Amino acid sequence: MSSPLKFETQEEALVFFDSLDPITPSELIGLWKGSSLPTGHPLDGALESLGWYGKRFHADRRADALLFSVGSRRLVPLDPKHLPLRLVLRFSGLVRRQWFRNLFAYAMKGMWARGPVAAVKSAEFRAASSAAMIYDDQPIIDHFRRIDADRVMGLMVVEGQSDHYIFLLERAEEIAVPQIRPRIS
């Protein structure tokens, strides 16, 4: 491993993850910029190609699980319940195609979250109790470990999947998230 954040295999990344210290939910409060740590997972680079920015953790132990960039200084929280996760994993190569990115950008407004969409708590995982983000409407748990004061490694565990999407979160300066008004029928 030439750098602690470049891995040849998922197993190598898991060994590094296991060596990291736990992090508490309160240490995650704030905005985090995300990026894939490539290990051969179908989602490596896929979220970034769609404009994924990262995650925001709130003091009430709730989280915006998927924040996407719209313009240079605006973030939009998406609700993961609108994403067909199994299809995305199976056909992840399509996500990188321009026509799919255009379709996603068009559909994004209909996927805006009306508030935080995940709970944050400590959970036991891989022999350590550390912060985890449990999605409300998807069978997903993101587990976190501290690299240093401003960087966190995350593993996205999807129920029924043996491999994990591995990502890096770096503490970021706050950026506005638009207020979403409920639709009145």
N, C-alpha and C positions, 0 to 999 in steps of 0.2 A: 504494500500500500504506500504510494508516494506521498499522499496527503491524508490526514485523518478523515477528510470528507470526500474522498474518491475511493470507490470500492469496485473490485472486479466482480464480486458475486454478492448475492443477497446474504449468504452465510457470513461473509466477511463484514458486511454492514451490521448484522445482528450481533456479532462478537463485539464490535465497537459500541453499539447501543447498550449492550449488557455491562460494559465497563464504565458507563456514564453514571453520574449521581442523579438521584431522583430530584424532581422539582415539585413544589406545592402549587395548588391551583391559584393561590393569591400571587405567586411570583409571575404568573402568566398574564395578569391583568394588563390590558393595553392592546396596541396594534402590532401585528407581526407580519413581515414580508415573507412569503413562502417560495420555495423552489424545490424541484425534484432532486433527489440524490440517486442518480441512475444505477439500477441493479438488474436491469432486464425485465422489470415489471411492465405490463401493458400500459400503465398510466405515466411512465417516465416521460416527462416533457409534454404530455397531452394537455394537462390543465393550463400550463403556461401558454400553449399555442392558442388557447381560447381566451386569454386575458386574465387568468387567475392572479390575484394579488397576494392573498394570504388569509389570515384569520384575525378576529378581534375577540378578546376575552373581557367580560364585564365583571365588575365587583360582586354582582349577585350570583356568581357562578353559572352564568349563562354565556353562550358564545355565538358569534356569527361565524359559522363553520366554513363558508365559502364566500370570500369577498373578491369581486372582479373589478378591474380598472375600467372606468369609462372616462376617457379624456386623461389629462395629465394629473389632475388633482381631485378626482372624484371616485369614490368606491361605491359599488352596489352589492348588497348582501343578497345572495341567491339561496333559495330554499332547496336543499338536496332532495326533498321528497318529489320534486318535479323531474329529477334526473333518472332515466332508466339505467340504473347502475350495472346490471348484468349485461345489457346490450353494449354499454360503453366499454366495459372490460373486454367483451368478446370482439368488438369491432373497433378497438382503440386506434387502429391505423387510419380510419376515416376521419377522426377528430383532427388530424394534422392537415387535412386537405382544405384548400381555400373555400370551396363551396360549402363545406360543413361549418367552417368558421363564420361564413356569412350567414348561414341559416341560424347558427347559435346566437349571433349578435342580434338578429331579428327577433328570435324567440325569447331572448333574455328578459325583456320587460315583463313578460307573463310569468317569469320564474322568481321575481323579486320576493324576498322574505318580508313578512309583516312584523318581524321582530327576531330576536335570537332563536336559533333552531337546534341548539344542543346544550346539554348540561355538562358542567365541569366538576369533577370530584377526584379524589384519590382512589386509585384502584391497584390491586395486585396484578402484576404482569411480568413474566420472565424474571421471577425471583426478587422483585422489588416493588414497593408501594410508591407510586408516583402519580402525577396529574394525568388525567385521561378526559377526553371529550367524547360523550356519548350522544350520538345523533338521535333526534327525536323520532324521525320517521324513516330511517334507513337502518339496516343491520350493520352499523359501522361504529367502531370505537377507535379513536386516535389516541395512542399512548405516547407520552412525552418524557424525555430525559434532558437534563441540562448539559450543554457543552461548556458554556461559560455564562457570564452575566447577561449577555445580549444574544446568545444563540442557543437554540433548542433543536434536538433531533426528534422527529415524530415518525411513528409507524402507524399506518392506517390498516386496521384489521377488519376485514369484511367477512361476516359469517359465511362459512362454506368455502372460503378461499384459503389455500395453503400458503400462498406467498403474500407478501405485504408491500404496499406502496410506501416508500421511505422518502421522507422530505426533511428539509431544513427550514426552520423559522428564525428570522433575524428581527430583533426589536426595531420598530420603525416609528417615525414621527407621525403624530395623528393627522389623518386626512378626513375630510367631511364625508359622511354617509348620508344620502338624501333621506328625508323623512317620507315614509310611504304612508299614504292615507288609505284607509280601508275603502273599498268600493261600495258605493251605496246603490242598491238596486231599486 
